Amino acid sequence: MKSYTITVNGNVYDVTVEENGAVSAPVAPAPRRAAVPAAAPKAAPAPAAGAGNVKIEAGAAGKVFKIESSVGDSVKRGDTLLILEIMKMETPVVATEDGTVASIDVAVGDSVEAGALLATLNN
């Protein structure tokens, strides 16, 4: 017989397995608490809400500091849409082409990863 300790979703189970292949009724031991609390499972990412055909994505991980444009605003290439705080520096995120702001997919204070959808434009 071999004994194993298995953790499933933060619950720790002690399991004993017979090596000879004999069939016996399974015994389910009561779960015991893990010594270290397990991290909460991460929520599945929300689908992108972008309504426009031009996607504006984060170039680096950071935090949304300020939103400079609103849905429906007409913007020119290079106009600031929002400002990210990246490594304690305010970094403008600009329109990549002329168009109309179709969606702003973040809020002030949101943490974003590199490549995250920030806004969309319609050209």
N, C-alpha and C positions, 0 to 999 in steps of 0.2 A: 504494500500500500504506500502511496505517496500522498503527502499533504501539500496543499498549495494555499496561498492567500491571494484572493482575487478582488480587485476593486472595480465596481460597476456603478457609474453615476454617483460616485462619492460614497457608496456603501461598500464596506469591506466584508468579504465572506471567506471563512475558512472551509476548504473543500478537501475531502479525502477521496482518492481514486484507487480502485483495486487494479492491479496490474495483470491478473490472470484472465481477464475477460469474463469472469463470472457475473451473472446478472443478479442484481439485488434491487430491492425497492429503494428509490432515491430518498435521501434524507436531506431536507433543506434546513440548514442551521439558521438560527436567527441572525439577521445582519447586525454587525457591530459598527459603531461610529468610527470613521477614519480619524486618526490622530491630528491630521492637518485638514482643515476644512477645504473641500473641493471648490474650485472656481465655478461660478454659475455658468451654465451653458450659454454660448453667445447666440443672440438672436440672428436669424437669417437676415441677410441684408435686404433692405426694401428695394423693390424694383425701381429703376430710374424713372423719374417722373417727367423727364425732359420732353417738352412738346415740340421743340423746334428741330430743324434739320441740320443746324451747326452746333456741335457740342463744344462747350468750354470746360476743360478739365484742369484739375490741380496739377501743377508741375512738380510739387513736392508736398510732403506731409506738413500740416500746420493747423491753425485754428482760424476760423472766420472772425475777422476783426471788425469789419464794417462793410455794409452793402451800399453801393453808390448808385445803382440803377434799379428800376422797377419794371415789372412786366408791362409791355406796351411801349416802353421808351425806345425811341429811334437812336441808334448809336452808329458812330463811324469807326472804322478800323483804328485801333489804338486807344479808344475811349476806355476809361476804367469802369469795370462792371462791379467789382468788389475788391476788398483788400484782405489778404491773408497775413497772419502773423506767423512767420517761419523763422525759427531760431532767433526769436526776440526782435525780428526786423519786420516792418510793415512792407509787404510785397504786393503791388497792384496786380490784379488779374484783368487783362484787357481783352476787348473784342478783337477777334482774329480777322473779321471782315465787316463791312457795312451791313446793317440789318436792323431788325426790331427784336427786342428782348422777348422771347417766347415763354421762358420760365427761369426762375431763380430757385435752385434745388437745395439750397442750404439756408441756415439761419445764423445770425450773429451768435458766436460762442460755440458753434459746432466744430468738432475736431474732424479733419479730413485726411485721408491718405493720398499719396501720389496717385494720380490717374482718376481720382474721384470726380464724378460729374458735379459741376458747380452751377452751371446755367446753360441755357440753349438760346440760339438766335434763329430767326427766320430771315433768309436773305431775299 
